[in-house]
Amino acid sequence: MFLEYIIYPLKKHIKNLILKIINENTDSFHGIGRTQLIYELKNYGVSISDSKVRNILRLLKNKNYIEISRGRSGNRITQLGIDYLGSLYADVIHDVTILPI
């Protein structure tokens, strides 16, 4: 029962986590491949199949958040993806209430 509460939000936000990992691994010439992405997700305790990652990457590409390249270029985040991630963090910061001591 408790594990269900942990896993559900993770499933709901997996695309955001993947986008965050792609952002952390994007530079001018290289991105991150699916195999490395799956490995990085395991560091967050997420076990996911290659086909599910492909589907999520396709979704992120359709929203123009990432570029998918073959070979060594890998998956790279776009400016729109960076802006989307920034809006997520802004929402989190905005929703935090600081209580007086």
C-alpha positions in Angstrom: 0.0 0.0 0.0 2.7 2.5 1.0 4.8 1.6 -2.1 1.8 2.5 -4.3 1.8 6.0 -3.0 5.5 6.4 -3.9 5.3 4.8 -7.3 2.1 6.6 -8.6 3.6 10.2 -8.5 6.7 8.8 -10.1 4.8 7.4 -13.0 2.9 10.6 -13.3 6.0 12.7 -13.6 8.4 10.3 -15.3 8.5 12.5 -18.5 9.6 15.4 -16.4 12.4 13.3 -14.8 13.5 12.2 -18.2 13.5 15.8 -19.5 15.6 16.8 -16.4 18.1 14.0 -17.0 18.4 15.0 -20.7 18.9 18.6 -19.7 21.7 17.6 -17.3 23.4 15.7 -20.1 23.0 18.1 -23.0 26.0 20.0 -24.3 26.8 21.7 -27.6 27.6 18.5 -29.5 26.3 15.6 -27.5 23.2 14.6 -25.7 22.3 11.4 -23.9 21.3 8.0 -25.5 18.4 5.8 -24.4 20.8 3.2 -22.8 22.4 5.9 -20.6 19.1 7.4 -19.9 17.7 4.1 -18.6 20.9 3.8 -16.5 20.4 7.3 -15.0 16.7 6.5 -14.3 17.9 3.5 -12.3 19.9 5.9 -10.1 16.5 7.4 -9.2 15.1 4.0 -8.5 13.1 3.9 -11.7 13.0 0.7 -13.7 11.6 1.2 -17.2 11.8 -0.6 -20.5 13.5 0.7 -23.6 10.1 0.8 -25.5 8.5 3.0 -22.8 11.5 5.3 -22.9 11.2 5.5 -26.7 7.5 6.4 -26.3 8.2 9.1 -23.8 11.0 10.5 -26.0 8.6 10.6 -28.9 6.1 12.5 -26.8 8.7 15.0 -25.7 9.9 15.4 -29.3 6.3 16.1 -30.5 6.1 18.9 -27.9 9.4 20.2 -29.2 11.0 19.8 -25.8 13.9 17.7 -27.2 15.7 16.8 -30.4 16.3 13.1 -31.1 19.4 12.4 -33.1 20.8 9.1 -34.3 24.3 8.0 -33.4 26.5 9.8 -30.8 24.5 13.0 -30.8 21.8 11.4 -28.6 18.8 13.3 -27.2 19.2 17.0 -26.5 16.9 19.4 -24.8 15.6 22.5 -26.8 15.1 26.0 -25.5 11.4 25.2 -25.2 12.2 22.2 -23.0 14.5 24.3 -20.8 11.7 26.9 -20.5 9.2 24.1 -19.6 11.6 22.8 -16.9 12.0 26.3 -15.6 8.2 26.8 -15.3 8.0 23.5 -13.3 10.6 24.8 -10.8 8.9 28.2 -10.7 5.6 26.5 -9.8 7.3 24.5 -7.0 8.9 27.6 -5.6 5.7 29.5 -5.9 3.7 26.8 -4.1 6.0 26.7 -1.1 4.7 28.5 2.0 7.2 29.6 4.6 5.7 29.6 8.1 7.0 31.9 10.8 8.9 30.3 13.7 
